[in-house]
Structure formats: C-alpha cells, structure tokens
Amino acid sequence: MTAVEPAPHVSVMPAEVIEQLAVTPGAWYVDCTFGAGGHARKLLELGAKVLAIDQDPLAATFLTADESWARATTRGDLRFAQGNFRDLERHAFEQGVTGVAGVLLDLGVSSMQIDEGERGFAFRHEGPLDMRMAAEGESAADVVNEYSLEDLAAIIFRYGEERHSRRVARRIVQERDQAPITTTQRLAEVVASAYPPGPRREHPARRTFQALRIHVNDELGALQEGLEAASRLLEVEGRLVVLSYHSLEDRIVKRFLLDSPRMEPLTKRPVGASEEELAVNPRSRSAKLRVGAKVAA
Ligand SMILES: C[S@@+](CC[C@H](N)C(=O)[O-])C[C@H]1O[C@@H](n2cnc3c(N)ncnc32)[C@H](O)[C@@H]1O
C-alpha cells in the first residue's frame, strides 16, 4: 500500500470531542479509531499521550506520510496498534499503556475508505464488492453470493432497517443464479431493481450496503465488546467518548452507559454537530456524541 496524501477525512465534532475528553497533559488517551488521525492530532497538541488503534492497514500509512507523527512517536507520546478495538485491553497491555484517562470511539468508516472504490464500500463508486475494514475474513461478495435467502433477508432487515428486505434478498438470489454478484455497481443495480416504483428519498441500495458493511465487519459486536473493554481499562473518572452515525450504534452506546455498573452517563441526550459544522462537513449530519465517566467500584 502506498503512503497517502494529506488526510481527506475531516474529523467530526473535534472541539466537542476534545472538551469531553477533559485532557490532562501527560495522561494516556486511547483513540480507538485513528482513521486519518484528526482527533489524535488534537490530543497530542494538548500534551496528551495517545495510543492510536485502527484495524485498517490504511491508517498506518498516515503515520509515515507526515513527520509530526514520527516526532510524537520518538518523544514517546504516540503508540500505534493495528487491530480491532474489541481487543483494546490486549493492545494497551502490549503497548505498555496503563492509567488511561480517556477513550474515544469515532465509529464507522472514514471518507478515505468510502471514496476508495477498490475497497467496495460505496454504491456510488465502482469496485469489487469487498467492504472489509481489516482486509481479512468474509467479504461482502462472499455473503451476497453464498448466504441463504433467509439469512440475507435477516441481515438486510436487522442492520439496514430495510423494509423491503425480503424483496431485495429474493432478487439477489435470482440474479446471482445467473452470474455471481462481484461488484458494487451490479449489487446497487440489483437492489434498485427489487424496489417498488415510486418517489424515493434515498438511494435504494443505501440500506442494503449499510447492512452488509455492518455484518462483514461485525460492527455491532465489536462496539459492544469495545465499550466493555474501555470501561474496564479506564481509570476512575476517566472519560469514554463515542461518536456514532446511525441509530443501531447509538442505541447500544446509550444502553451501555445506562446499564454498565462501571460507567455513569454524562450526556442525557446525544449531542449533535453545530450549525457551523453542519454547513461545512456533511458527514457530521448524522453524528451523535455520547459521553460517560468511569465510577469507583
Ligand atoms: C470515522 S473513521 C475515524 C476518523 C478519525 N477519528 C479521524 O479524525 O480521522 C473510523 C475509523 O475507525 C476504524 N474502525 C472502525 N471499526 C473499528 C474497529 N472495530 N476496530 C478498529 N478500528 C475500527 C476504521 O477503519 C476507520 O479508519
């Protein structure tokens, strides 16, 4: 993989995230979703030490694309682990990070992942039907071409909240019997052709693509385990800050903060992006920020 030019991903709600992490210079913070490093950079600028995690091999290329990351690493302020945040405690242990004052999860995919057609995340970009953030395990093409009609319909319904899930799954099965569905564009066309005619507020493939991405990356399972791990790793009064982008994720975060004996929610309602940010960063539109603090046992 080649080094990447300046980060195209614009961090969401950076000021709010930093404020909620209540940064103490010299203390350790874990950025579980490094991406292009926008949030991590702000933490370092405030004198925090950062353990950055990302499961995408692309993230590591950003660390070599910019001298300031190398300087922070040499100073001992930045450590990086490529892997899943569900294994947060193992990553912290292996990197020798203890006494964690804050954990950040900025969920979902980055703009780089979406915009890179080859990664197969987006129905608007032609590419192989892949969608794996970690470049390992089952791809979206494996799921679409091998799962039973019932399993496909269940995934599309549960993770896409798609009310036409059975119609879509039936059409996928019909079409793959003619020829395997291996590209994003073909899947987008197949899904669109299963939709009843009429006016639409969104692209008919949006929900099916979301569902496949969540399934392929086990995003909700990883989130649940990541939250549990963060609540164990944090020191008392440490902050857990989570940015989610759809209701399935936000529900899990909300429930976790209410139910966990280790955490106390600090946000009654999720915080959204400011009008100013909404005007310049479309990705911030669906963002919901929730914050918890670790309580004494
Ligand atoms: C929204 S982007 C983060 C952007 C970042 N905050 C920034 O400012 O550039 C989400 C990143 O989290 C990573 N990611 C998503 N789920 C993950 C998981 N379970 N474990 C590790 N990384 C994950 C993705 O690969 C992606 O790079």
The ligand as an SDF file (V2000), in Angstrom:
LIG
                    3D

 27 29  0  0  0  0  0  0  0  0999 V2000
  -14.7640    7.5850   11.2540 C   0  0  0  0  0  0  0  0  0  0  0  0
  -13.1790    6.9510   10.9950 S   0  0  0  0  0  0  0  0  0  0  0  0
  -12.2300    7.7620   12.2420 C   0  0  0  0  0  0  0  0  0  0  0  0
  -11.7240    9.0960   11.8230 C   0  0  0  0  0  0  0  0  0  0  0  0
  -10.7740    9.7190   12.8180 C   0  0  0  0  0  0  0  0  0  0  0  0
  -11.3940    9.9920   14.0860 N   0  0  0  0  0  0  0  0  0  0  0  0
  -10.1700   10.9900   12.2480 C   0  0  0  0  0  0  0  0  0  0  0  0
  -10.3100   12.0500   12.8750 O   0  0  0  0  0  0  0  0  0  0  0  0
   -9.5390   10.9300   11.1900 O   0  0  0  0  0  0  0  0  0  0  0  0
  -13.3460    5.3560   11.6630 C   0  0  0  0  0  0  0  0  0  0  0  0
  -12.0600    4.5360   11.6470 C   0  0  0  0  0  0  0  0  0  0  0  0
  -12.2300    3.5130   12.6100 O   0  0  0  0  0  0  0  0  0  0  0  0
  -11.7600    2.2980   12.1020 C   0  0  0  0  0  0  0  0  0  0  0  0
  -12.5320    1.2540   12.7650 N   0  0  0  0  0  0  0  0  0  0  0  0
  -13.8630    1.0290   12.6620 C   0  0  0  0  0  0  0  0  0  0  0  0
  -14.2200   -0.0040   13.4420 N   0  0  0  0  0  0  0  0  0  0  0  0
  -13.0950   -0.4360   14.0620 C   0  0  0  0  0  0  0  0  0  0  0  0
  -12.8060   -1.4710   14.9940 C   0  0  0  0  0  0  0  0  0  0  0  0
  -13.7670   -2.2870   15.4460 N   0  0  0  0  0  0  0  0  0  0  0  0
  -11.5340   -1.6060   15.4410 N   0  0  0  0  0  0  0  0  0  0  0  0
  -10.5550   -0.7780   14.9900 C   0  0  0  0  0  0  0  0  0  0  0  0
  -10.7540    0.2030   14.0850 N   0  0  0  0  0  0  0  0  0  0  0  0
  -12.0190    0.3850   13.6360 C   0  0  0  0  0  0  0  0  0  0  0  0
  -11.9700    2.3800   10.6090 C   0  0  0  0  0  0  0  0  0  0  0  0
  -11.0370    1.5600    9.9470 O   0  0  0  0  0  0  0  0  0  0  0  0
  -11.7540    3.8670   10.3280 C   0  0  0  0  0  0  0  0  0  0  0  0
  -10.4300    4.1280    9.9590 O   0  0  0  0  0  0  0  0  0  0  0  0
  1  2  1  0
  2  3  1  0
  2 10  1  0
  3  4  1  0
  4  5  1  0
  5  6  1  0
  5  7  1  0
  7  8  2  0
  7  9  1  0
 10 11  1  0
 11 12  1  0
 11 26  1  0
 12 13  1  0
 13 14  1  0
 13 24  1  0
 14 15  1  0
 14 23  1  0
 15 16  2  0
 16 17  1  0
 17 18  1  0
 17 23  2  0
 18 19  1  0
 18 20  2  0
 20 21  1  0
 21 22  2  0
 22 23  1  0
 24 25  1  0
 24 26  1  0
 26 27  1  0
M  CHG  2   2   1   9  -1
M  END
$$$$
